[in-house]
Amino acid sequence: MLKQEKGSITLFVLIAMLFFTIYLVGMYILSTNSETSQIEEIAKIKEIYEQGVNNIDDVYATVENATADKELPIANINISQNRVELGNSLTVEVSLEDKESGIDLSKSKWVVTESKEQIGTDSSKYTGGTFTKTSENIVYTAQEYGSYYLHVLAVDNAGNSKETISNAMNYYISQTFNYTGTVQTFSVQKPGNYQIELYGASGGNSTYTVTRYGGKGGYTKGDIYLNAGTNLYFYVGGAGGPADQTDTTTYTGGWNGGGPLTAGQEAYGAPGGGATDVRLVQASTGSWYNTSHASWATDDSLLSRIMVAGGGGGANSRYGENGTIYGYGSGGAGRRTCRWFWNN
């Protein structure tokens, strides 16, 4: 009978120690983790104790590890606009967020590269700058045209880190070729999509008792993917020259294919404007197509044209009235230029 009483006392003491341990650890967790209810944490402690961890220090360590911040921090990235001309800046809004231990600003960094491949979580590779606020604007200006990507390394106070990569920030350059009467060359430095706009040259004006005006040149635009090292050859058309009723001179049409005005026609008509085109092969001398061996007309070059804007027709002042077939030459937008820009 005495042995049974001692056993009951021992069992009571063990149970009391168990609940006292649960209470102590529960109070510890309650003071260090305000977002988790005490009941849930005590249940975790009881589960750990029942697994054979009955040393109070081991229980503390196990619970602390089980309840540590394991959520990855978040970086939200918003780009003001996805493309600007080189020389201008893009503004990127970045907000860092971590709902558990909070963001460690001293370790959260960023860098801009030309690759959208992941860098990883090695902070030494993020050389662009360190965040000073959880919401910050990064203003970036590229030195060369192309596509760039912002890489953000967000780190929380528990040591968790995550890389987030922005959408492409595109910087383009543009160039305009005006009429020169000769071929103009552009060499592609970076692969990508390029947009090309062409304007044909206007036809010539004609004067009899009044002046009639030549038609405006045509307009065309399109995109093309080009590899680095590709050469584009631009042939910008020349405008048709003016004529009047007393002039019997033979006029050559505008450079790059404008129709001529022949002597003896009393010059009531006027020569047409030249076309504007872009090619992959530069014209050389001699051609089955053009017996005068004009610098713009050789067979291999003409066959390599990828886009053409026609020239405007010449005017006729003797019979011409607005809107009639003898009046203004036909045509469109009316600029003798061509323009391209990188448009990745």
C-alpha positions as CSV (number, residue, x, y, z in Angstrom):
1,M,0.0,0.0,0.0
2,L,2.9,2.4,0.8
3,K,4.5,1.7,-2.5
4,Q,1.4,2.5,-4.4
5,E,1.1,5.9,-2.6
6,K,4.7,6.7,-3.5
7,G,4.1,5.8,-7.1
8,S,1.0,8.1,-7.2
9,I,3.1,11.0,-5.7
10,T,5.8,10.5,-8.2
11,L,3.3,10.4,-11.1
12,F,1.7,13.5,-9.8
13,V,5.0,15.3,-9.6
14,L,5.9,14.3,-13.2
15,I,2.5,15.5,-14.5
16,A,3.0,18.8,-12.6
17,M,6.4,19.2,-14.1
18,L,5.1,18.5,-17.6
19,F,2.4,21.2,-17.3
20,F,4.8,23.6,-15.7
21,T,7.3,23.1,-18.5
22,I,4.5,23.6,-21.1
23,Y,3.5,26.8,-19.3
24,L,7.0,28.2,-19.2
25,V,7.7,27.5,-22.9
26,G,4.3,28.8,-23.8
27,M,5.0,32.0,-22.1
28,Y,8.3,32.3,-23.9
29,I,6.7,31.8,-27.3
30,L,3.9,34.2,-26.5
31,S,6.5,36.9,-25.8
32,T,8.5,36.2,-29.0
33,N,5.8,35.5,-31.5
34,S,2.8,37.8,-31.2
35,E,1.2,36.5,-34.5
36,T,0.7,32.9,-33.3
37,S,-1.8,32.0,-30.7
38,Q,-0.7,30.6,-27.4
39,I,-2.9,27.6,-27.7
40,E,-1.3,26.6,-31.0
41,E,2.2,27.0,-29.6
42,I,1.4,25.0,-26.4
43,A,0.1,22.2,-28.6
44,K,3.4,22.2,-30.5
45,I,5.4,22.1,-27.2
46,K,3.3,19.2,-26.0
47,E,3.9,17.4,-29.2
48,I,7.6,17.9,-29.0
49,Y,7.7,16.8,-25.3
50,E,5.8,13.6,-26.1
51,Q,8.4,12.9,-28.8
52,G,10.9,12.4,-26.0
53,V,12.5,15.9,-25.8
54,N,12.2,16.6,-22.1
55,N,15.1,18.9,-21.5
56,I,13.8,22.4,-21.2
57,D,16.7,24.0,-23.2
58,D,16.1,21.4,-26.0
59,V,12.4,22.2,-26.0
60,Y,13.1,25.9,-26.3
61,A,15.5,25.3,-29.2
62,T,13.2,22.9,-31.0
63,V,10.2,25.2,-30.7
64,E,12.2,28.3,-31.8
65,N,13.4,26.5,-34.9
66,A,9.9,25.2,-35.6
67,T,8.3,28.7,-35.4
68,A,11.1,30.7,-37.2
69,D,10.3,32.9,-40.2
70,K,10.6,30.6,-43.2
71,E,8.5,32.7,-45.7
72,L,10.5,34.3,-48.5
73,P,10.4,38.1,-48.8
74,I,8.6,39.7,-51.7
75,A,9.8,42.4,-54.2
76,N,7.1,44.2,-56.3
77,I,8.5,45.9,-59.4
78,N,6.6,48.4,-61.5
79,I,8.3,50.1,-64.6
80,S,7.0,53.5,-65.5
81,Q,7.2,52.7,-69.3
82,N,8.9,49.8,-71.1
83,R,10.7,51.8,-73.8
84,V,12.4,55.2,-74.2
85,E,14.9,56.7,-76.6
86,L,18.5,56.4,-75.5
87,G,19.6,59.3,-73.4
88,N,16.3,59.3,-71.4
89,S,15.8,57.6,-68.1
90,L,13.3,54.9,-66.9
91,T,11.9,55.0,-63.4
92,V,11.3,51.7,-61.6
93,E,9.2,51.5,-58.5
94,V,10.2,48.8,-56.1
95,S,8.4,47.8,-52.9
96,L,9.9,45.2,-50.5
97,E,7.6,43.2,-48.2
98,D,7.9,40.5,-45.5
99,K,5.0,39.8,-43.2
100,E,7.0,37.9,-40.5
101,S,10.4,39.1,-39.5
102,G,10.5,42.2,-41.8
103,I,12.9,43.4,-44.5
104,D,16.6,43.7,-43.7
105,L,17.4,46.9,-45.7
106,S,21.2,46.6,-45.2
107,K,21.2,43.4,-47.2
108,S,18.6,44.1,-49.8
109,K,20.2,45.2,-53.1
110,W,19.7,45.6,-56.8
111,V,21.6,45.5,-60.1
112,V,20.7,46.1,-63.8
113,T,22.0,43.7,-66.5
114,E,21.4,42.9,-70.1
115,S,20.4,39.4,-69.2
116,K,17.1,38.1,-67.8
117,E,18.8,35.0,-66.5
118,Q,18.8,34.6,-62.7
119,I,21.8,35.8,-60.8
120,G,20.9,34.0,-57.6
121,T,21.2,35.1,-54.0
122,D,24.9,36.0,-53.8
123,S,24.7,39.6,-52.6
124,S,28.2,40.4,-54.0
125,K,26.7,40.3,-57.5
126,Y,24.2,43.0,-56.8
127,T,26.4,46.0,-57.4
128,G,23.8,48.6,-58.4
129,G,22.9,49.8,-54.9
130,T,21.4,49.0,-51.5
131,F,17.9,49.8,-50.5
132,T,17.3,52.5,-47.9
133,K,13.5,52.2,-47.7
134,T,11.1,49.4,-48.3
135,S,9.5,51.4,-51.1
136,E,12.0,53.1,-53.4
137,N,12.2,54.5,-56.9
138,I,15.2,53.5,-59.0
139,V,16.0,55.8,-61.9
140,Y,18.1,54.1,-64.6
141,T,19.8,55.5,-67.8
142,A,21.4,53.1,-70.2
143,Q,24.7,53.8,-72.0
144,E,23.8,51.8,-75.1
145,Y,20.6,50.9,-76.8
146,G,19.1,47.5,-76.0
147,S,17.1,45.6,-73.4
148,Y,17.9,45.7,-69.7
149,Y,16.6,43.9,-66.6
150,L,16.4,45.0,-63.0
151,H,17.4,42.2,-60.5
152,V,16.3,42.8,-56.9
153,L,17.6,40.8,-54.0
154,A,15.1,41.0,-51.1
155,V,16.4,39.8,-47.7
156,D,14.4,39.5,-44.5
157,N,15.6,39.8,-40.8
158,A,15.5,36.0,-40.5
159,G,18.1,35.6,-43.3
160,N,15.7,34.4,-46.1
161,S,16.4,35.9,-49.5
162,K,14.8,35.9,-52.9
163,E,15.7,37.3,-56.4
164,T,13.0,39.0,-58.5
165,I,13.6,40.1,-62.1
166,S,11.7,42.9,-63.8
167,N,10.3,43.0,-67.3
168,A,12.5,44.3,-70.1
169,M,13.4,48.0,-70.0
170,N,14.0,48.9,-73.7
171,Y,16.2,51.8,-74.8
172,Y,16.1,52.5,-78.5
173,I,17.9,54.9,-80.9
174,S,16.6,56.5,-84.1
175,Q,18.3,57.9,-87.1
176,T,16.9,59.9,-90.1
177,F,18.4,59.9,-93.6
178,N,17.6,62.9,-95.7
179,Y,18.1,63.2,-99.4
180,T,21.8,63.3,-100.6
181,G,21.6,61.8,-104.1
182,T,23.7,58.8,-103.1
183,V,23.4,55.6,-101.0
184,Q,23.5,55.8,-97.2
185,T,24.5,52.9,-95.0
186,F,23.6,51.7,-91.6
187,S,25.4,48.8,-89.8
188,V,23.4,46.8,-87.2
189,Q,25.4,46.7,-84.0
190,K,22.8,44.7,-81.9
191,P,20.4,42.0,-82.9
192,G,16.7,42.8,-82.4
193,N,13.6,44.1,-84.1
194,Y,14.0,47.3,-86.1
195,Q,11.2,49.6,-87.3
196,I,11.7,51.3,-90.7
197,E,9.7,54.2,-92.1
198,L,10.1,55.4,-95.7
199,Y,8.8,58.5,-97.5
200,G,8.9,58.9,-101.2
201,A,9.9,62.2,-102.8
202,S,7.3,64.6,-104.3
203,G,6.8,65.2,-108.0
204,G,7.8,68.5,-109.6
205,N,5.6,71.7,-109.8
206,S,4.5,73.1,-113.1
207,T,3.6,76.7,-114.0
208,Y,1.5,77.9,-117.0
209,T,-0.8,80.8,-116.0
210,V,-1.0,79.3,-112.5
211,T,1.2,76.9,-110.6
212,R,0.2,73.3,-110.1
213,Y,2.0,71.2,-107.6
214,G,3.5,67.8,-107.8
215,G,2.0,64.9,-105.8
216,K,3.5,64.0,-102.5
217,G,5.5,60.8,-102.1
218,G,4.1,57.6,-100.6
219,Y,4.7,56.4,-97.1
220,T,5.3,52.9,-95.7
221,K,6.4,51.5,-92.3
222,G,7.3,48.0,-91.1
223,D,9.3,45.9,-88.5
224,I,12.1,43.5,-89.3
225,Y,14.4,41.4,-87.2
226,L,18.1,42.0,-88.0
227,N,21.2,40.2,-86.8
228,A,24.3,42.1,-85.7
229,G,26.6,42.8,-88.6
230,T,23.8,43.3,-91.2
231,N,24.2,46.3,-93.4
232,L,21.1,48.3,-94.6
233,Y,21.4,50.5,-97.7
234,F,19.0,53.5,-97.8
235,Y,18.2,55.1,-101.1
236,V,16.3,58.4,-100.4
237,G,14.4,59.6,-103.5
238,G,15.0,63.1,-105.0
239,A,12.1,65.5,-105.7
240,G,11.1,66.2,-109.3
241,G,12.2,69.6,-110.6
242,P,9.9,72.5,-111.4
243,A,8.9,73.5,-115.0
244,D,7.0,76.3,-116.8
245,Q,5.5,76.9,-120.2
246,T,8.5,78.6,-121.7
247,D,11.0,75.9,-120.7
248,T,11.9,73.2,-123.2
249,T,14.8,71.7,-121.3
250,T,14.9,67.9,-120.8
251,Y,14.6,67.3,-117.0
252,T,15.7,64.1,-115.3
253,G,13.2,62.7,-112.9
254,G,14.0,62.7,-109.1
255,W,16.9,60.5,-108.1
256,N,16.0,56.8,-107.6
257,G,13.5,56.3,-110.4
258,G,11.5,59.6,-110.9
259,G,10.0,59.9,-114.4
260,P,11.8,62.5,-116.7
261,L,10.4,65.4,-118.7
262,T,11.5,65.3,-122.4
263,A,12.4,68.5,-124.4
264,G,9.7,69.6,-126.9
265,Q,6.8,68.9,-124.5
266,E,6.6,72.7,-123.8
267,A,7.2,71.8,-120.2
268,Y,3.6,71.9,-119.2
269,G,4.2,68.7,-117.3
270,A,6.9,68.2,-114.6
271,P,9.2,65.3,-113.8
272,G,8.2,62.8,-111.1
273,G,9.7,62.3,-107.7
274,G,12.1,59.4,-106.9
275,A,11.1,56.5,-104.7
276,T,12.7,55.8,-101.3
277,D,13.8,52.3,-100.5
278,V,16.0,50.2,-98.3
279,R,18.1,47.3,-99.5
280,L,20.3,44.5,-98.3
281,V,22.7,44.8,-101.3
282,Q,24.4,48.1,-102.4
283,A,24.1,48.9,-106.0
284,S,27.2,48.7,-108.2
285,T,27.8,50.1,-111.7
286,G,26.3,48.4,-114.7
287,S,22.9,46.8,-115.0
288,W,20.6,44.9,-117.4
289,Y,17.8,47.0,-115.8
290,N,19.2,50.5,-116.3
291,T,21.1,51.1,-119.5
292,S,22.5,54.4,-118.2
293,H,24.2,52.5,-115.4
294,A,22.7,54.7,-112.8
295,S,24.2,54.4,-109.4
296,W,21.0,53.3,-107.8
297,A,19.9,50.7,-110.4
298,T,21.7,47.3,-110.6
299,D,19.9,44.0,-110.7
300,D,21.2,42.4,-107.5
301,S,20.6,45.6,-105.5
302,L,17.1,46.2,-106.8
303,L,16.1,42.6,-106.1
304,S,17.3,42.9,-102.5
305,R,14.9,45.7,-101.7
306,I,12.8,45.0,-98.6
307,M,10.6,48.1,-98.6
308,V,9.7,50.8,-101.1
309,A,7.8,54.2,-100.8
310,G,6.9,55.4,-104.3
311,G,7.6,58.9,-105.5
312,G,4.9,61.5,-106.3
313,G,3.8,62.3,-109.8
314,G,4.7,65.5,-111.6
315,A,2.1,68.2,-112.1
316,N,0.7,69.6,-115.4
317,S,-0.2,73.3,-115.4
318,R,-1.7,73.8,-118.9
319,Y,-4.8,71.6,-118.5
320,G,-4.7,70.9,-114.8
321,E,-7.5,71.6,-112.4
322,N,-7.6,70.6,-108.8
323,G,-8.8,67.1,-108.5
324,T,-8.6,66.2,-112.2
325,I,-6.4,63.6,-113.9
326,Y,-4.4,66.5,-115.4
327,G,-3.9,68.3,-112.1
328,Y,-1.7,67.5,-109.2
329,G,0.4,64.4,-109.4
330,S,-0.8,61.4,-107.3
331,G,1.0,60.6,-104.0
332,G,0.8,60.4,-100.2
333,A,2.6,61.7,-97.2
334,G,5.2,63.8,-98.8
335,R,8.7,63.6,-97.3
336,R,11.8,62.5,-99.0
337,T,13.4,60.9,-96.0
338,C,13.7,57.5,-94.4
339,R,14.0,56.7,-90.7
340,W,14.7,53.6,-88.6
341,F,14.8,52.8,-85.0
342,W,15.7,49.8,-82.8
343,N,12.4,48.5,-81.5
344,N,13.1,45.3,-79.5
